[in-house]
Amino acid sequence: MSVDTYARKANMKFYEHLRYEGAEILVAKNLVSQAAGVTLELKKFLMFKWIKVHAMLYGHST
């Protein structure tokens, strides 16, 4: 997984643009087509922030 807060110069044609609660999320198109579900987990402690992405792929039980 890659997280970038500055993506102005990146080639965006390989990503789906999703908006959720004021945030713009870029997801790789190949993940969108293969995923049955995607969960984002955001955590914050003092000045530190974490993001976890859990993707459930078609044909996999866990």
PyMOL Python script that loads the backbone (N, CA, C, O; Angstrom):
from pymol import cmd

cmd.read_pdbstr("""\
ATOM      1  N   MET A   1       0.831  -1.167   0.000  1.00  0.00           N
ATOM      2  CA  MET A   1       0.000   0.000   0.000  1.00  0.00           C
ATOM      3  C   MET A   1       0.878   1.234   0.000  1.00  0.00           C
ATOM      4  O   MET A   1       1.964   1.235   0.580  1.00  0.00           O
ATOM      5  N   SER A   2       0.419   2.253  -0.634  1.00  0.00           N
ATOM      6  CA  SER A   2       1.145   3.509  -0.677  1.00  0.00           C
ATOM      7  C   SER A   2       0.219   4.641  -0.274  1.00  0.00           C
ATOM      8  O   SER A   2      -0.934   4.696  -0.703  1.00  0.00           O
ATOM      9  N   VAL A   3       0.721   5.534   0.544  1.00  0.00           N
ATOM     10  CA  VAL A   3      -0.052   6.705   0.960  1.00  0.00           C
ATOM     11  C   VAL A   3       0.739   7.937   0.585  1.00  0.00           C
ATOM     12  O   VAL A   3       1.917   8.063   0.923  1.00  0.00           O
ATOM     13  N   ASP A   4       0.080   8.850  -0.119  1.00  0.00           N
ATOM     14  CA  ASP A   4       0.739  10.084  -0.530  1.00  0.00           C
ATOM     15  C   ASP A   4      -0.248  11.218  -0.352  1.00  0.00           C
ATOM     16  O   ASP A   4      -1.386  11.140  -0.813  1.00  0.00           O
ATOM     17  N   THR A   5       0.184  12.260   0.311  1.00  0.00           N
ATOM     18  CA  THR A   5      -0.700  13.398   0.525  1.00  0.00           C
ATOM     19  C   THR A   5      -0.537  14.457  -0.558  1.00  0.00           C
ATOM     20  O   THR A   5      -1.282  15.436  -0.569  1.00  0.00           O
ATOM     21  N   TYR A   6       0.411  14.288  -1.463  1.00  0.00           N
ATOM     22  CA  TYR A   6       0.632  15.229  -2.558  1.00  0.00           C
ATOM     23  C   TYR A   6       0.693  14.434  -3.851  1.00  0.00           C
ATOM     24  O   TYR A   6       1.723  13.839  -4.168  1.00  0.00           O
ATOM     25  N   ALA A   7      -0.393  14.419  -4.592  1.00  0.00           N
ATOM     26  CA  ALA A   7      -0.466  13.586  -5.797  1.00  0.00           C
ATOM     27  C   ALA A   7      -0.739  14.399  -7.050  1.00  0.00           C
ATOM     28  O   ALA A   7      -1.290  13.859  -8.009  1.00  0.00           O
ATOM     29  N   ARG A   8      -0.381  15.660  -7.082  1.00  0.00           N
ATOM     30  CA  ARG A   8      -0.701  16.498  -8.238  1.00  0.00           C
ATOM     31  C   ARG A   8       0.019  16.072  -9.507  1.00  0.00           C
ATOM     32  O   ARG A   8      -0.540  16.198 -10.596  1.00  0.00           O
ATOM     33  N   LYS A   9       1.232  15.575  -9.398  1.00  0.00           N
ATOM     34  CA  LYS A   9       2.005  15.210 -10.580  1.00  0.00           C
ATOM     35  C   LYS A   9       1.843  13.740 -10.965  1.00  0.00           C
ATOM     36  O   LYS A   9       2.387  13.309 -11.981  1.00  0.00           O
ATOM     37  N   ALA A  10       1.112  12.973 -10.178  1.00  0.00           N
ATOM     38  CA  ALA A  10       0.963  11.544 -10.434  1.00  0.00           C
ATOM     39  C   ALA A  10      -0.015  11.300 -11.587  1.00  0.00           C
ATOM     40  O   ALA A  10      -0.911  12.108 -11.829  1.00  0.00           O
ATOM     41  N   ASN A  11       0.162  10.198 -12.283  1.00  0.00           N
ATOM     42  CA  ASN A  11      -0.733   9.784 -13.357  1.00  0.00           C
ATOM     43  C   ASN A  11      -1.939   9.096 -12.709  1.00  0.00           C
ATOM     44  O   ASN A  11      -1.806   8.010 -12.145  1.00  0.00           O
ATOM     45  N   MET A  12      -3.101   9.721 -12.789  1.00  0.00           N
ATOM     46  CA  MET A  12      -4.287   9.241 -12.086  1.00  0.00           C
ATOM     47  C   MET A  12      -5.157   8.289 -12.906  1.00  0.00           C
ATOM     48  O   MET A  12      -6.200   7.853 -12.419  1.00  0.00           O
ATOM     49  N   LYS A  13      -4.765   7.959 -14.120  1.00  0.00           N
ATOM     50  CA  LYS A  13      -5.643   7.139 -14.961  1.00  0.00           C
ATOM     51  C   LYS A  13      -5.763   5.693 -14.466  1.00  0.00           C
ATOM     52  O   LYS A  13      -6.662   4.977 -14.905  1.00  0.00           O
ATOM     53  N   PHE A  14      -4.896   5.255 -13.581  1.00  0.00           N
ATOM     54  CA  PHE A  14      -4.951   3.887 -13.068  1.00  0.00           C
ATOM     55  C   PHE A  14      -5.694   3.792 -11.742  1.00  0.00           C
ATOM     56  O   PHE A  14      -5.674   2.740 -11.102  1.00  0.00           O
ATOM     57  N   TYR A  15      -6.351   4.872 -11.315  1.00  0.00           N
ATOM     58  CA  TYR A  15      -7.005   4.914 -10.007  1.00  0.00           C
ATOM     59  C   TYR A  15      -8.470   5.308 -10.125  1.00  0.00           C
ATOM     60  O   TYR A  15      -8.846   6.102 -10.987  1.00  0.00           O
ATOM     61  N   GLU A  16      -9.283   4.746  -9.253  1.00  0.00           N
ATOM     62  CA  GLU A  16     -10.671   5.165  -9.075  1.00  0.00           C
ATOM     63  C   GLU A  16     -10.681   6.221  -7.986  1.00  0.00           C
ATOM     64  O   GLU A  16     -10.013   6.060  -6.965  1.00  0.00           O
ATOM     65  N   HIS A  17     -11.423   7.291  -8.183  1.00  0.00           N
ATOM     66  CA  HIS A  17     -11.530   8.359  -7.195  1.00  0.00           C
ATOM     67  C   HIS A  17     -12.789   8.128  -6.373  1.00  0.00           C
ATOM     68  O   HIS A  17     -13.891   8.094  -6.921  1.00  0.00           O
ATOM     69  N   LEU A  18     -12.635   7.969  -5.076  1.00  0.00           N
ATOM     70  CA  LEU A  18     -13.756   7.780  -4.168  1.00  0.00           C
ATOM     71  C   LEU A  18     -13.715   8.878  -3.115  1.00  0.00           C
ATOM     72  O   LEU A  18     -12.639   9.304  -2.695  1.00  0.00           O
ATOM     73  N   ARG A  19     -14.876   9.330  -2.695  1.00  0.00           N
ATOM     74  CA  ARG A  19     -14.948  10.335  -1.632  1.00  0.00           C
ATOM     75  C   ARG A  19     -15.696   9.738  -0.451  1.00  0.00           C
ATOM     76  O   ARG A  19     -16.732   9.093  -0.612  1.00  0.00           O
ATOM     77  N   TYR A  20     -15.156   9.964   0.731  1.00  0.00           N
ATOM     78  CA  TYR A  20     -15.784   9.450   1.944  1.00  0.00           C
ATOM     79  C   TYR A  20     -15.506  10.412   3.087  1.00  0.00           C
ATOM     80  O   TYR A  20     -14.351  10.634   3.449  1.00  0.00           O
ATOM     81  N   GLU A  21     -16.544  10.975   3.644  1.00  0.00           N
ATOM     82  CA  GLU A  21     -16.474  11.879   4.793  1.00  0.00           C
ATOM     83  C   GLU A  21     -15.428  12.981   4.603  1.00  0.00           C
ATOM     84  O   GLU A  21     -14.627  13.243   5.500  1.00  0.00           O
ATOM     85  N   GLY A  22     -15.439  13.613   3.450  1.00  0.00           N
ATOM     86  CA  GLY A  22     -14.549  14.737   3.194  1.00  0.00           C
ATOM     87  C   GLY A  22     -13.152  14.366   2.731  1.00  0.00           C
ATOM     88  O   GLY A  22     -12.342  15.256   2.470  1.00  0.00           O
ATOM     89  N   ALA A  23     -12.847  13.091   2.621  1.00  0.00           N
ATOM     90  CA  ALA A  23     -11.524  12.650   2.166  1.00  0.00           C
ATOM     91  C   ALA A  23     -11.649  12.061   0.764  1.00  0.00           C
ATOM     92  O   ALA A  23     -12.634  11.394   0.446  1.00  0.00           O
ATOM     93  N   GLU A  24     -10.651  12.311  -0.062  1.00  0.00           N
ATOM     94  CA  GLU A  24     -10.595  11.712  -1.393  1.00  0.00           C
ATOM     95  C   GLU A  24      -9.648  10.524  -1.322  1.00  0.00           C
ATOM     96  O   GLU A  24      -8.503  10.653  -0.888  1.00  0.00           O
ATOM     97  N   ILE A  25     -10.129   9.388  -1.746  1.00  0.00           N
ATOM     98  CA  ILE A  25      -9.358   8.146  -1.680  1.00  0.00           C
ATOM     99  C   ILE A  25      -9.135   7.652  -3.098  1.00  0.00           C
ATOM    100  O   ILE A  25     -10.076   7.566  -3.888  1.00  0.00           O
ATOM    101  N   LEU A  26      -7.902   7.332  -3.417  1.00  0.00           N
ATOM    102  CA  LEU A  26      -7.552   6.784  -4.725  1.00  0.00           C
ATOM    103  C   LEU A  26      -7.293   5.293  -4.556  1.00  0.00           C
ATOM    104  O   LEU A  26      -6.437   4.889  -3.768  1.00  0.00           O
ATOM    105  N   VAL A  27      -8.032   4.482  -5.296  1.00  0.00           N
ATOM    106  CA  VAL A  27      -7.909   3.031  -5.209  1.00  0.00           C
ATOM    107  C   VAL A  27      -7.519   2.521  -6.583  1.00  0.00           C
ATOM    108  O   VAL A  27      -8.109   2.919  -7.588  1.00  0.00           O
ATOM    109  N   ALA A  28      -6.531   1.641  -6.631  1.00  0.00           N
ATOM    110  CA  ALA A  28      -6.096   1.075  -7.905  1.00  0.00           C
ATOM    111  C   ALA A  28      -7.264   0.371  -8.594  1.00  0.00           C
ATOM    112  O   ALA A  28      -8.004  -0.375  -7.953  1.00  0.00           O
ATOM    113  N   LYS A  29      -7.431   0.606  -9.897  1.00  0.00           N
ATOM    114  CA  LYS A  29      -8.554   0.032 -10.632  1.00  0.00           C
ATOM    115  C   LYS A  29      -8.549  -1.495 -10.602  1.00  0.00           C
ATOM    116  O   LYS A  29      -9.616  -2.109 -10.572  1.00  0.00           O
ATOM    117  N   ASN A  30      -7.381  -2.114 -10.609  1.00  0.00           N
ATOM    118  CA  ASN A  30      -7.355  -3.577 -10.554  1.00  0.00           C
ATOM    119  C   ASN A  30      -7.838  -4.086  -9.193  1.00  0.00           C
ATOM    120  O   ASN A  30      -8.384  -5.188  -9.122  1.00  0.00           O
ATOM    121  N   LEU A  31      -7.656  -3.329  -8.119  1.00  0.00           N
ATOM    122  CA  LEU A  31      -8.183  -3.722  -6.815  1.00  0.00           C
ATOM    123  C   LEU A  31      -9.700  -3.553  -6.787  1.00  0.00           C
ATOM    124  O   LEU A  31     -10.404  -4.388  -6.219  1.00  0.00           O
ATOM    125  N   VAL A  32     -10.204  -2.490  -7.388  1.00  0.00           N
ATOM    126  CA  VAL A  32     -11.646  -2.251  -7.430  1.00  0.00           C
ATOM    127  C   VAL A  32     -12.353  -3.388  -8.149  1.00  0.00           C
ATOM    128  O   VAL A  32     -13.417  -3.828  -7.713  1.00  0.00           O
ATOM    129  N   SER A  33     -11.782  -3.867  -9.235  1.00  0.00           N
ATOM    130  CA  SER A  33     -12.430  -4.924 -10.010  1.00  0.00           C
ATOM    131  C   SER A  33     -12.331  -6.290  -9.342  1.00  0.00           C
ATOM    132  O   SER A  33     -13.136  -7.169  -9.652  1.00  0.00           O
ATOM    133  N   GLN A  34     -11.371  -6.504  -8.432  1.00  0.00           N
ATOM    134  CA  GLN A  34     -11.172  -7.810  -7.804  1.00  0.00           C
ATOM    135  C   GLN A  34     -11.671  -7.879  -6.363  1.00  0.00           C
ATOM    136  O   GLN A  34     -11.730  -8.965  -5.787  1.00  0.00           O
ATOM    137  N   ALA A  35     -12.027  -6.755  -5.780  1.00  0.00           N
ATOM    138  CA  ALA A  35     -12.385  -6.735  -4.367  1.00  0.00           C
ATOM    139  C   ALA A  35     -13.889  -6.875  -4.168  1.00  0.00           C
ATOM    140  O   ALA A  35     -14.688  -6.233  -4.849  1.00  0.00           O
ATOM    141  N   ALA A  36     -14.252  -7.727  -3.219  1.00  0.00           N
ATOM    142  CA  ALA A  36     -15.651  -7.846  -2.809  1.00  0.00           C
ATOM    143  C   ALA A  36     -15.978  -6.771  -1.792  1.00  0.00           C
ATOM    144  O   ALA A  36     -17.133  -6.363  -1.664  1.00  0.00           O
ATOM    145  N   GLY A  37     -14.965  -6.308  -1.067  1.00  0.00           N
ATOM    146  CA  GLY A  37     -15.157  -5.256  -0.079  1.00  0.00           C
ATOM    147  C   GLY A  37     -13.831  -4.691   0.376  1.00  0.00           C
ATOM    148  O   GLY A  37     -12.825  -5.399   0.411  1.00  0.00           O
ATOM    149  N   VAL A  38     -13.829  -3.418   0.725  1.00  0.00           N
ATOM    150  CA  VAL A  38     -12.620  -2.751   1.215  1.00  0.00           C
ATOM    151  C   VAL A  38     -13.003  -1.975   2.477  1.00  0.00           C
ATOM    152  O   VAL A  38     -13.987  -1.235   2.484  1.00  0.00           O
ATOM    153  N   THR A  39     -12.216  -2.150   3.544  1.00  0.00           N
ATOM    154  CA  THR A  39     -12.461  -1.457   4.800  1.00  0.00           C
ATOM    155  C   THR A  39     -11.251  -0.600   5.128  1.00  0.00           C
ATOM    156  O   THR A  39     -10.114  -1.065   5.050  1.00  0.00           O
ATOM    157  N   LEU A  40     -11.494   0.653   5.494  1.00  0.00           N
ATOM    158  CA  LEU A  40     -10.436   1.561   5.928  1.00  0.00           C
ATOM    159  C   LEU A  40     -10.543   1.729   7.435  1.00  0.00           C
ATOM    160  O   LEU A  40     -11.632   1.945   7.966  1.00  0.00           O
ATOM    161  N   GLU A  41      -9.425   1.631   8.112  1.00  0.00           N
ATOM    162  CA  GLU A  41      -9.379   1.818   9.561  1.00  0.00           C
ATOM    163  C   GLU A  41      -8.421   2.970   9.852  1.00  0.00           C
ATOM    164  O   GLU A  41      -7.234   2.892   9.536  1.00  0.00           O
ATOM    165  N   LEU A  42      -8.934   4.024  10.445  1.00  0.00           N
ATOM    166  CA  LEU A  42      -8.135   5.203  10.759  1.00  0.00           C
ATOM    167  C   LEU A  42      -7.944   5.296  12.264  1.00  0.00           C
ATOM    168  O   LEU A  42      -8.899   5.147  13.026  1.00  0.00           O
ATOM    169  N   LYS A  43      -6.711   5.542  12.691  1.00  0.00           N
ATOM    170  CA  LYS A  43      -6.410   5.704  14.106  1.00  0.00           C
ATOM    171  C   LYS A  43      -5.544   6.939  14.302  1.00  0.00           C
ATOM    172  O   LYS A  43      -4.730   7.291  13.449  1.00  0.00           O
ATOM    173  N   LYS A  44      -5.737   7.586  15.440  1.00  0.00           N
ATOM    174  CA  LYS A  44      -4.957   8.776  15.745  1.00  0.00           C
ATOM    175  C   LYS A  44      -4.567   8.744  17.217  1.00  0.00           C
ATOM    176  O   LYS A  44      -5.402   8.470  18.079  1.00  0.00           O
ATOM    177  N   PHE A  45      -3.304   9.024  17.500  1.00  0.00           N
ATOM    178  CA  PHE A  45      -2.808   9.112  18.862  1.00  0.00           C
ATOM    179  C   PHE A  45      -1.823  10.275  18.915  1.00  0.00           C
ATOM    180  O   PHE A  45      -0.775  10.247  18.269  1.00  0.00           O
ATOM    181  N   LEU A  46      -2.167  11.281  19.681  1.00  0.00           N
ATOM    182  CA  LEU A  46      -1.384  12.513  19.756  1.00  0.00           C
ATOM    183  C   LEU A  46      -1.198  13.079  18.350  1.00  0.00           C
ATOM    184  O   LEU A  46      -2.180  13.449  17.706  1.00  0.00           O
ATOM    185  N   MET A  47       0.038  13.153  17.863  1.00  0.00           N
ATOM    186  CA  MET A  47       0.263  13.696  16.518  1.00  0.00           C
ATOM    187  C   MET A  47       0.466  12.606  15.469  1.00  0.00           C
ATOM    188  O   MET A  47       0.727  12.915  14.306  1.00  0.00           O
ATOM    189  N   PHE A  48       0.351  11.342  15.859  1.00  0.00           N
ATOM    190  CA  PHE A  48       0.561  10.232  14.935  1.00  0.00           C
ATOM    191  C   PHE A  48      -0.776   9.769  14.364  1.00  0.00           C
ATOM    192  O   PHE A  48      -1.787   9.744  15.066  1.00  0.00           O
ATOM    193  N   LYS A  49      -0.770   9.402  13.076  1.00  0.00           N
ATOM    194  CA  LYS A  49      -1.966   8.895  12.409  1.00  0.00           C
ATOM    195  C   LYS A  49      -1.614   7.620  11.665  1.00  0.00           C
ATOM    196  O   LYS A  49      -0.543   7.513  11.068  1.00  0.00           O
ATOM    197  N   TRP A  50      -2.526   6.649  11.705  1.00  0.00           N
ATOM    198  CA  TRP A  50      -2.342   5.382  11.001  1.00  0.00           C
ATOM    199  C   TRP A  50      -3.555   5.120  10.141  1.00  0.00           C
ATOM    200  O   TRP A  50      -4.673   5.507  10.479  1.00  0.00           O
ATOM    201  N   ILE A  51      -3.322   4.467   9.040  1.00  0.00           N
ATOM    202  CA  ILE A  51      -4.422   4.006   8.195  1.00  0.00           C
ATOM    203  C   ILE A  51      -4.139   2.556   7.826  1.00  0.00           C
ATOM    204  O   ILE A  51      -3.029   2.208   7.422  1.00  0.00           O
ATOM    205  N   LYS A  52      -5.155   1.720   7.972  1.00  0.00           N
ATOM    206  CA  LYS A  52      -5.065   0.317   7.572  1.00  0.00           C
ATOM    207  C   LYS A  52      -6.133   0.068   6.523  1.00  0.00           C
ATOM    208  O   LYS A  52      -7.255   0.564   6.629  1.00  0.00           O
ATOM    209  N   VAL A  53      -5.774  -0.698   5.521  1.00  0.00           N
ATOM    210  CA  VAL A  53      -6.712  -1.062   4.465  1.00  0.00           C
ATOM    211  C   VAL A  53      -6.856  -2.579   4.477  1.00  0.00           C
ATOM    212  O   VAL A  53      -5.871  -3.312   4.381  1.00  0.00           O
ATOM    213  N   HIS A  54      -8.090  -3.034   4.596  1.00  0.00           N
ATOM    214  CA  HIS A  54      -8.391  -4.464   4.549  1.00  0.00           C
ATOM    215  C   HIS A  54      -9.230  -4.702   3.301  1.00  0.00           C
ATOM    216  O   HIS A  54     -10.299  -4.111   3.148  1.00  0.00           O
ATOM    217  N   ALA A  55      -8.753  -5.560   2.414  1.00  0.00           N
ATOM    218  CA  ALA A  55      -9.480  -5.851   1.174  1.00  0.00           C
ATOM    219  C   ALA A  55      -9.880  -7.318   1.156  1.00  0.00           C
ATOM    220  O   ALA A  55      -9.045  -8.199   1.363  1.00  0.00           O
ATOM    221  N   MET A  56     -11.162  -7.579   0.910  1.00  0.00           N
ATOM    222  CA  MET A  56     -11.672  -8.935   0.762  1.00  0.00           C
ATOM    223  C   MET A  56     -11.791  -9.200  -0.732  1.00  0.00           C
ATOM    224  O   MET A  56     -12.597  -8.572  -1.419  1.00  0.00           O
ATOM    225  N   LEU A  57     -10.983 -10.137  -1.232  1.00  0.00           N
ATOM    226  CA  LEU A  57     -10.992 -10.436  -2.662  1.00  0.00           C
ATOM    227  C   LEU A  57     -12.032 -11.508  -2.980  1.00  0.00           C
ATOM    228  O   LEU A  57     -12.316 -12.377  -2.155  1.00  0.00           O
ATOM    229  N   TYR A  58     -12.597 -11.435  -4.189  1.00  0.00           N
ATOM    230  CA  TYR A  58     -13.562 -12.438  -4.620  1.00  0.00           C
ATOM    231  C   TYR A  58     -12.890 -13.819  -4.600  1.00  0.00           C
ATOM    232  O   TYR A  58     -11.744 -13.968  -5.022  1.00  0.00           O
ATOM    233  N   GLY A  59     -13.617 -14.815  -4.108  1.00  0.00           N
ATOM    234  CA  GLY A  59     -13.118 -16.182  -4.090  1.00  0.00           C
ATOM    235  C   GLY A  59     -12.275 -16.522  -2.882  1.00  0.00           C
ATOM    236  O   GLY A  59     -11.794 -17.651  -2.786  1.00  0.00           O
ATOM    237  N   HIS A  60     -12.071 -15.600  -1.951  1.00  0.00           N
ATOM    238  CA  HIS A  60     -11.299 -15.852  -0.737  1.00  0.00           C
ATOM    239  C   HIS A  60     -12.202 -15.666   0.464  1.00  0.00           C
ATOM    240  O   HIS A  60     -12.969 -14.706   0.534  1.00  0.00           O
ATOM    241  N   SER A  61     -12.107 -16.590   1.410  1.00  0.00           N
ATOM    242  CA  SER A  61     -13.017 -16.533   2.566  1.00  0.00           C
ATOM    243  C   SER A  61     -12.484 -15.644   3.681  1.00  0.00           C
ATOM    244  O   SER A  61     -13.270 -15.160   4.496  1.00  0.00           O
ATOM    245  N   THR A  62     -11.165 -15.410   3.746  1.00  0.00           N
ATOM    246  CA  THR A  62     -10.629 -14.560   4.821  1.00  0.00           C
ATOM    247  C   THR A  62      -9.725 -13.499   4.252  1.00  0.00           C
ATOM    248  O   THR A  62      -9.179 -12.688   4.999  1.00  0.00           O
TER     249      THR A  62
END
""", "prot")
cmd.dss("prot")
cmd.show_as("cartoon", "prot")
cmd.util.cbc("prot")
cmd.orient("prot")
